[in-house]
Amino acid sequence: MASTASIATSGMKAAQVALNTSAHNIANQSTPGFRRQQVVQTPQSDGGVVASTTTAPAEGVSLERDVVAQLQAKNAFLANLAVFKASDQMAGSLLKIKA
C-alpha cells in the first residue's frame, strides 16, 4: 500500500489535470468543431489515482460543466493538500518522539 503522502500527491496531480482540462475547454469553446476534453480517474491498486483525458464523442461546449469542474478541482486539490500536510506533521512528530 502506498503512503498517505503519495496518495494525497496523486490526488493533487489528478486535480491539476482536471483544472487544466476545464481551462482548455473554456479557452477553446468558440473554436469551430471543438470537442470537449473529459477527465477519467483510474484508481490504483496500492492507493491513489491516475488521471487522464479523453475527447468527447460529439462536438459541443458546456461552460457550466467546466466552471463547476474548476471549482471541484480546486477543492479536491486543497483537500489533498491538507491530507499531505497532516501526514507530514505526523511523520515529523513521530521522528521527534523517536529521537
SEMAR-300951 format. One record per residue: residue number from 1; x, y, z of N, C-alpha, C, O in turn. Coordinates in nm, 2 decimals. Example, Ala and Ser with C-alpha at 12.3 -4.5 7.8 and 13.67 -1.06 7.14 Angstrom:
+-----+--------+--------+--------+--------+--------+--------+--------+--------+--------+--------+--------+--------+
| seq |     nx |     ny |     nz |    cax |    cay |    caz |     cx |     cy |     cz |     ox |     oy |     oz |
+-----+--------+--------+--------+--------+--------+--------+--------+--------+--------+--------+--------+--------+
|   1 |   1.32 |  -0.57 |   0.78 |   1.23 |  -0.45 |   0.78 |   1.32 |  -0.33 |   0.78 |   1.42 |  -0.33 |   0.85 |
|   2 |   1.28 |  -0.22 |   0.71 |   1.37 |  -0.11 |   0.71 |   1.29 |   0.00 |   0.79 |   1.34 |   0.11 |   0.80 |
+-----+--------+--------+--------+--------+--------+--------+--------+--------+--------+--------+--------+--------+
// end
This chain:
+-----+--------+--------+--------+--------+--------+--------+--------+--------+--------+--------+--------+--------+
| seq |     nx |     ny |     nz |    cax |    cay |    caz |     cx |     cy |     cz |     ox |     oy |     oz |
+-----+--------+--------+--------+--------+--------+--------+--------+--------+--------+--------+--------+--------+
|   1 |   0.08 |  -0.12 |   0.00 |   0.00 |   0.00 |   0.00 |   0.09 |   0.12 |   0.00 |   0.19 |   0.13 |   0.07 |
|   2 |   0.05 |   0.22 |  -0.07 |   0.12 |   0.35 |  -0.09 |   0.11 |   0.43 |   0.04 |   0.01 |   0.41 |   0.12 |
|   3 |   0.20 |   0.52 |   0.06 |   0.20 |   0.60 |   0.18 |   0.08 |   0.71 |   0.16 |   0.04 |   0.74 |   0.05 |
|   4 |   0.04 |   0.76 |   0.28 |  -0.06 |   0.86 |   0.28 |  -0.02 |   0.98 |   0.19 |  -0.10 |   1.04 |   0.12 |
|   5 |   0.11 |   1.02 |   0.20 |   0.16 |   1.14 |   0.13 |   0.15 |   1.11 |  -0.02 |   0.12 |   1.20 |  -0.10 |
|   6 |   0.19 |   0.99 |  -0.06 |   0.19 |   0.96 |  -0.21 |   0.04 |   0.95 |  -0.26 |   0.02 |   0.99 |  -0.38 |
|   7 |  -0.05 |   0.90 |  -0.18 |  -0.19 |   0.90 |  -0.22 |  -0.24 |   1.04 |  -0.24 |  -0.31 |   1.07 |  -0.33 |
|   8 |  -0.21 |   1.13 |  -0.14 |  -0.25 |   1.27 |  -0.15 |  -0.19 |   1.34 |  -0.27 |  -0.25 |   1.42 |  -0.33 |
|   9 |  -0.06 |   1.31 |  -0.29 |   0.01 |   1.37 |  -0.41 |  -0.06 |   1.33 |  -0.54 |  -0.08 |   1.41 |  -0.63 |
|  10 |  -0.10 |   1.20 |  -0.55 |  -0.17 |   1.16 |  -0.67 |  -0.31 |   1.23 |  -0.68 |  -0.35 |   1.26 |  -0.80 |
|  11 |  -0.37 |   1.26 |  -0.57 |  -0.50 |   1.33 |  -0.58 |  -0.48 |   1.48 |  -0.62 |  -0.56 |   1.53 |  -0.70 |
|  12 |  -0.36 |   1.54 |  -0.58 |  -0.33 |   1.67 |  -0.62 |  -0.30 |   1.68 |  -0.77 |  -0.34 |   1.77 |  -0.84 |
|  13 |  -0.23 |   1.58 |  -0.82 |  -0.20 |   1.57 |  -0.96 |  -0.33 |   1.55 |  -1.04 |  -0.34 |   1.61 |  -1.15 |
|  14 |  -0.42 |   1.47 |  -0.99 |  -0.54 |   1.45 |  -1.07 |  -0.63 |   1.58 |  -1.07 |  -0.69 |   1.61 |  -1.17 |
|  15 |  -0.62 |   1.65 |  -0.96 |  -0.70 |   1.78 |  -0.95 |  -0.64 |   1.88 |  -1.05 |  -0.71 |   1.95 |  -1.12 |
|  16 |  -0.50 |   1.87 |  -1.07 |  -0.44 |   1.96 |  -1.16 |  -0.48 |   1.93 |  -1.31 |  -0.50 |   2.02 |  -1.39 |
|  17 |  -0.48 |   1.80 |  -1.34 |  -0.53 |   1.75 |  -1.47 |  -0.67 |   1.80 |  -1.49 |  -0.70 |   1.85 |  -1.60 |
|  18 |  -0.76 |   1.79 |  -1.40 |  -0.90 |   1.84 |  -1.41 |  -0.90 |   1.99 |  -1.43 |  -0.98 |   2.03 |  -1.52 |
|  19 |  -0.82 |   2.06 |  -1.36 |  -0.82 |   2.21 |  -1.38 |  -0.77 |   2.25 |  -1.51 |  -0.83 |   2.33 |  -1.58 |
|  20 |  -0.66 |   2.18 |  -1.56 |  -0.61 |   2.21 |  -1.69 |  -0.71 |   2.18 |  -1.80 |  -0.72 |   2.25 |  -1.90 |
|  21 |  -0.78 |   2.06 |  -1.78 |  -0.87 |   2.02 |  -1.88 |  -0.99 |   2.12 |  -1.90 |  -1.03 |   2.15 |  -2.01 |
|  22 |  -1.04 |   2.16 |  -1.78 |  -1.16 |   2.25 |  -1.79 |  -1.11 |   2.39 |  -1.84 |  -1.19 |   2.46 |  -1.91 |
|  23 |  -0.99 |   2.43 |  -1.81 |  -0.94 |   2.56 |  -1.87 |  -0.92 |   2.54 |  -2.02 |  -0.95 |   2.64 |  -2.09 |
|  24 |  -0.88 |   2.43 |  -2.06 |  -0.86 |   2.40 |  -2.21 |  -1.00 |   2.41 |  -2.28 |  -1.02 |   2.47 |  -2.38 |
|  25 |  -1.10 |   2.35 |  -2.21 |  -1.24 |   2.35 |  -2.27 |  -1.29 |   2.49 |  -2.28 |  -1.35 |   2.53 |  -2.38 |
|  26 |  -1.27 |   2.57 |  -2.17 |  -1.32 |   2.71 |  -2.17 |  -1.25 |   2.79 |  -2.28 |  -1.31 |   2.87 |  -2.35 |
|  27 |  -1.12 |   2.78 |  -2.29 |  -1.04 |   2.86 |  -2.38 |  -1.08 |   2.83 |  -2.53 |  -1.06 |   2.91 |  -2.61 |
|  28 |  -1.12 |   2.71 |  -2.55 |  -1.14 |   2.66 |  -2.69 |  -1.29 |   2.65 |  -2.73 |  -1.33 |   2.60 |  -2.83 |
|  29 |  -1.38 |   2.70 |  -2.64 |  -1.52 |   2.68 |  -2.67 |  -1.57 |   2.74 |  -2.79 |  -1.68 |   2.70 |  -2.85 |
|  30 |  -1.51 |   2.85 |  -2.84 |  -1.56 |   2.91 |  -2.96 |  -1.49 |   2.86 |  -3.09 |  -1.51 |   2.92 |  -3.20 |
|  31 |  -1.40 |   2.76 |  -3.08 |  -1.34 |   2.70 |  -3.19 |  -1.44 |   2.62 |  -3.27 |  -1.50 |   2.53 |  -3.21 |
|  32 |  -1.45 |   2.64 |  -3.40 |  -1.54 |   2.56 |  -3.48 |  -1.51 |   2.41 |  -3.47 |  -1.39 |   2.37 |  -3.49 |
|  33 |  -1.61 |   2.33 |  -3.45 |  -1.59 |   2.18 |  -3.44 |  -1.52 |   2.13 |  -3.32 |  -1.48 |   2.02 |  -3.31 |
|  34 |  -1.51 |   2.22 |  -3.21 |  -1.45 |   2.18 |  -3.09 |  -1.52 |   2.07 |  -3.02 |  -1.64 |   2.07 |  -3.01 |
|  35 |  -1.44 |   1.97 |  -2.97 |  -1.49 |   1.86 |  -2.89 |  -1.43 |   1.87 |  -2.76 |  -1.30 |   1.87 |  -2.75 |
|  36 |  -1.51 |   1.87 |  -2.65 |  -1.46 |   1.89 |  -2.52 |  -1.36 |   1.77 |  -2.48 |  -1.37 |   1.66 |  -2.53 |
|  37 |  -1.27 |   1.80 |  -2.39 |  -1.19 |   1.70 |  -2.32 |  -1.26 |   1.66 |  -2.19 |  -1.32 |   1.75 |  -2.12 |
|  38 |  -1.25 |   1.54 |  -2.15 |  -1.31 |   1.49 |  -2.03 |  -1.20 |   1.42 |  -1.95 |  -1.11 |   1.36 |  -2.01 |
|  39 |  -1.21 |   1.43 |  -1.82 |  -1.11 |   1.36 |  -1.73 |  -1.16 |   1.23 |  -1.68 |  -1.28 |   1.21 |  -1.64 |
|  40 |  -1.07 |   1.13 |  -1.69 |  -1.10 |   0.99 |  -1.64 |  -1.00 |   0.96 |  -1.53 |  -0.88 |   0.97 |  -1.55 |
|  41 |  -1.05 |   0.93 |  -1.41 |  -0.97 |   0.90 |  -1.30 |  -0.97 |   0.75 |  -1.28 |  -1.08 |   0.69 |  -1.26 |
|  42 |  -0.86 |   0.69 |  -1.27 |  -0.85 |   0.54 |  -1.25 |  -0.78 |   0.51 |  -1.12 |  -0.67 |   0.56 |  -1.09 |
|  43 |  -0.85 |   0.44 |  -1.03 |  -0.79 |   0.41 |  -0.90 |  -0.68 |   0.31 |  -0.92 |  -0.68 |   0.22 |  -1.01 |
|  44 |  -0.58 |   0.33 |  -0.84 |  -0.46 |   0.24 |  -0.84 |  -0.47 |   0.13 |  -0.73 |  -0.53 |   0.16 |  -0.63 |
|  45 |  -0.42 |   0.01 |  -0.75 |  -0.44 |  -0.10 |  -0.66 |  -0.37 |  -0.07 |  -0.53 |  -0.42 |  -0.12 |  -0.42 |
|  46 |  -0.26 |   0.01 |  -0.52 |  -0.20 |   0.03 |  -0.40 |  -0.24 |   0.17 |  -0.33 |  -0.18 |   0.21 |  -0.23 |
|  47 |  -0.34 |   0.23 |  -0.39 |  -0.39 |   0.36 |  -0.34 |  -0.36 |   0.47 |  -0.43 |  -0.27 |   0.46 |  -0.51 |
|  48 |  -0.44 |   0.57 |  -0.43 |  -0.43 |   0.69 |  -0.52 |  -0.50 |   0.67 |  -0.65 |  -0.57 |   0.57 |  -0.67 |
|  49 |  -0.48 |   0.77 |  -0.74 |  -0.55 |   0.77 |  -0.87 |  -0.45 |   0.82 |  -0.97 |  -0.35 |   0.88 |  -0.95 |
|  50 |  -0.48 |   0.78 |  -1.10 |  -0.42 |   0.84 |  -1.21 |  -0.52 |   0.90 |  -1.30 |  -0.62 |   0.84 |  -1.33 |
|  51 |  -0.50 |   1.02 |  -1.34 |  -0.60 |   1.10 |  -1.42 |  -0.55 |   1.11 |  -1.56 |  -0.43 |   1.13 |  -1.59 |
|  52 |  -0.64 |   1.09 |  -1.66 |  -0.61 |   1.10 |  -1.80 |  -0.72 |   1.17 |  -1.87 |  -0.83 |   1.18 |  -1.81 |
|  53 |  -0.70 |   1.22 |  -1.99 |  -0.81 |   1.29 |  -2.06 |  -0.85 |   1.21 |  -2.18 |  -0.77 |   1.14 |  -2.24 |
|  54 |  -0.98 |   1.23 |  -2.21 |  -1.03 |   1.17 |  -2.33 |  -1.11 |   1.28 |  -2.41 |  -1.14 |   1.38 |  -2.35 |
|  55 |  -1.13 |   1.26 |  -2.53 |  -1.21 |   1.36 |  -2.61 |  -1.35 |   1.31 |  -2.62 |  -1.38 |   1.20 |  -2.65 |
|  56 |  -1.45 |   1.41 |  -2.60 |  -1.59 |   1.38 |  -2.61 |  -1.62 |   1.33 |  -2.75 |  -1.56 |   1.37 |  -2.85 |
|  57 |  -1.72 |   1.24 |  -2.76 |  -1.75 |   1.18 |  -2.89 |  -1.82 |   1.28 |  -2.98 |  -1.82 |   1.26 |  -3.10 |
|  58 |  -1.89 |   1.38 |  -2.92 |  -1.96 |   1.48 |  -3.01 |  -1.91 |   1.62 |  -2.98 |  -1.85 |   1.65 |  -2.88 |
|  59 |  -1.93 |   1.70 |  -3.08 |  -1.90 |   1.84 |  -3.07 |  -1.99 |   1.91 |  -2.97 |  -2.10 |   1.86 |  -2.94 |
|  60 |  -1.94 |   2.02 |  -2.92 |  -2.03 |   2.10 |  -2.82 |  -1.95 |   2.15 |  -2.70 |  -1.84 |   2.09 |  -2.67 |
|  61 |  -2.00 |   2.25 |  -2.64 |  -1.94 |   2.31 |  -2.52 |  -2.04 |   2.30 |  -2.41 |  -2.16 |   2.28 |  -2.42 |
|  62 |  -1.98 |   2.31 |  -2.29 |  -2.06 |   2.30 |  -2.17 |  -1.99 |   2.39 |  -2.06 |  -1.92 |   2.34 |  -1.97 |
|  63 |  -2.01 |   2.52 |  -2.08 |  -1.94 |   2.62 |  -2.00 |  -1.98 |   2.60 |  -1.85 |  -1.89 |   2.60 |  -1.76 |
|  64 |  -2.10 |   2.57 |  -1.82 |  -2.14 |   2.55 |  -1.68 |  -2.07 |   2.42 |  -1.62 |  -2.03 |   2.43 |  -1.50 |
|  65 |  -2.06 |   2.32 |  -1.70 |  -1.99 |   2.20 |  -1.65 |  -1.84 |   2.23 |  -1.62 |  -1.78 |   2.17 |  -1.53 |
|  66 |  -1.78 |   2.31 |  -1.71 |  -1.64 |   2.33 |  -1.70 |  -1.61 |   2.43 |  -1.58 |  -1.51 |   2.41 |  -1.51 |
|  67 |  -1.70 |   2.52 |  -1.55 |  -1.68 |   2.61 |  -1.44 |  -1.70 |   2.53 |  -1.31 |  -1.62 |   2.55 |  -1.21 |
|  68 |  -1.79 |   2.44 |  -1.30 |  -1.81 |   2.36 |  -1.19 |  -1.69 |   2.27 |  -1.17 |  -1.65 |   2.24 |  -1.06 |
|  69 |  -1.64 |   2.21 |  -1.28 |  -1.52 |   2.13 |  -1.27 |  -1.40 |   2.20 |  -1.22 |  -1.32 |   2.14 |  -1.14 |
|  70 |  -1.39 |   2.33 |  -1.25 |  -1.28 |   2.41 |  -1.19 |  -1.29 |   2.42 |  -1.04 |  -1.19 |   2.41 |  -0.97 |
|  71 |  -1.41 |   2.45 |  -1.00 |  -1.43 |   2.46 |  -0.85 |  -1.41 |   2.33 |  -0.78 |  -1.35 |   2.32 |  -0.67 |
|  72 |  -1.45 |   2.22 |  -0.84 |  -1.43 |   2.09 |  -0.78 |  -1.28 |   2.05 |  -0.78 |  -1.23 |   2.00 |  -0.68 |
|  73 |  -1.21 |   2.08 |  -0.89 |  -1.07 |   2.06 |  -0.89 |  -0.99 |   2.14 |  -0.78 |  -0.90 |   2.09 |  -0.72 |
|  74 |  -1.03 |   2.26 |  -0.77 |  -0.97 |   2.35 |  -0.66 |  -0.99 |   2.29 |  -0.53 |  -0.90 |   2.28 |  -0.45 |
|  75 |  -1.12 |   2.25 |  -0.50 |  -1.15 |   2.19 |  -0.37 |  -1.08 |   2.06 |  -0.34 |  -1.04 |   2.03 |  -0.23 |
|  76 |  -1.07 |   1.98 |  -0.45 |  -1.00 |   1.85 |  -0.44 |  -0.86 |   1.87 |  -0.41 |  -0.80 |   1.80 |  -0.33 |
|  77 |  -0.80 |   1.96 |  -0.48 |  -0.65 |   1.99 |  -0.46 |  -0.63 |   2.04 |  -0.31 |  -0.54 |   1.99 |  -0.25 |
|  78 |  -0.71 |   2.13 |  -0.26 |  -0.70 |   2.18 |  -0.13 |  -0.72 |   2.07 |  -0.02 |  -0.65 |   2.06 |   0.08 |
|  79 |  -0.81 |   1.98 |  -0.05 |  -0.84 |   1.87 |   0.05 |  -0.72 |   1.77 |   0.05 |  -0.68 |   1.73 |   0.16 |
|  80 |  -0.67 |   1.74 |  -0.07 |  -0.55 |   1.65 |  -0.07 |  -0.43 |   1.72 |  -0.01 |  -0.34 |   1.65 |   0.05 |
|  81 |  -0.41 |   1.85 |  -0.03 |  -0.30 |   1.92 |   0.03 |  -0.31 |   1.92 |   0.18 |  -0.21 |   1.90 |   0.25 |
|  82 |  -0.43 |   1.93 |   0.24 |  -0.45 |   1.92 |   0.38 |  -0.41 |   1.78 |   0.43 |  -0.35 |   1.77 |   0.54 |
|  83 |  -0.44 |   1.68 |   0.36 |  -0.40 |   1.54 |   0.40 |  -0.25 |   1.53 |   0.39 |  -0.19 |   1.47 |   0.48 |
|  84 |  -0.19 |   1.58 |   0.29 |  -0.05 |   1.58 |   0.27 |   0.02 |   1.65 |   0.39 |   0.12 |   1.59 |   0.45 |
|  85 |  -0.02 |   1.77 |   0.42 |   0.03 |   1.84 |   0.53 |   0.02 |   1.77 |   0.67 |   0.11 |   1.76 |   0.75 |
|  86 |  -0.10 |   1.71 |   0.69 |  -0.12 |   1.63 |   0.81 |  -0.03 |   1.51 |   0.82 |   0.02 |   1.48 |   0.93 |
|  87 |  -0.01 |   1.44 |   0.71 |   0.08 |   1.33 |   0.70 |   0.22 |   1.37 |   0.73 |   0.29 |   1.30 |   0.81 |
|  88 |   0.26 |   1.48 |   0.68 |   0.40 |   1.54 |   0.70 |   0.41 |   1.57 |   0.85 |   0.52 |   1.54 |   0.91 |
|  89 |   0.31 |   1.63 |   0.91 |   0.32 |   1.67 |   1.05 |   0.33 |   1.55 |   1.14 |   0.40 |   1.55 |   1.24 |
|  90 |   0.25 |   1.45 |   1.11 |   0.25 |   1.32 |   1.19 |   0.39 |   1.26 |   1.18 |   0.44 |   1.21 |   1.28 |
|  91 |   0.45 |   1.25 |   1.06 |   0.58 |   1.19 |   1.04 |   0.68 |   1.27 |   1.12 |   0.77 |   1.21 |   1.19 |
|  92 |   0.67 |   1.40 |   1.12 |   0.76 |   1.49 |   1.20 |   0.75 |   1.46 |   1.35 |   0.85 |   1.46 |   1.42 |
|  93 |   0.63 |   1.45 |   1.40 |   0.60 |   1.42 |   1.54 |   0.66 |   1.29 |   1.58 |   0.72 |   1.27 |   1.68 |
|  94 |   0.64 |   1.18 |   1.49 |   0.70 |   1.05 |   1.52 |   0.85 |   1.05 |   1.53 |   0.91 |   0.99 |   1.61 |
|  95 |   0.91 |   1.13 |   1.44 |   1.06 |   1.14 |   1.44 |   1.11 |   1.21 |   1.56 |   1.21 |   1.17 |   1.62 |
|  96 |   1.03 |   1.31 |   1.61 |   1.07 |   1.38 |   1.73 |   1.06 |   1.28 |   1.85 |   1.14 |   1.29 |   1.94 |
|  97 |   0.96 |   1.20 |   1.86 |   0.94 |   1.11 |   1.97 |   1.05 |   1.00 |   1.97 |   1.10 |   0.97 |   2.07 |
|  98 |   1.09 |   0.96 |   1.85 |   1.19 |   0.85 |   1.83 |   1.33 |   0.91 |   1.86 |   1.42 |   0.83 |   1.91 |
|  99 |   1.35 |   1.04 |   1.84 |   1.49 |   1.10 |   1.86 |   1.53 |   1.12 |   2.00 |   1.64 |   1.17 |   2.03 |
+-----+--------+--------+--------+--------+--------+--------+--------+--------+--------+--------+--------+--------+
// end
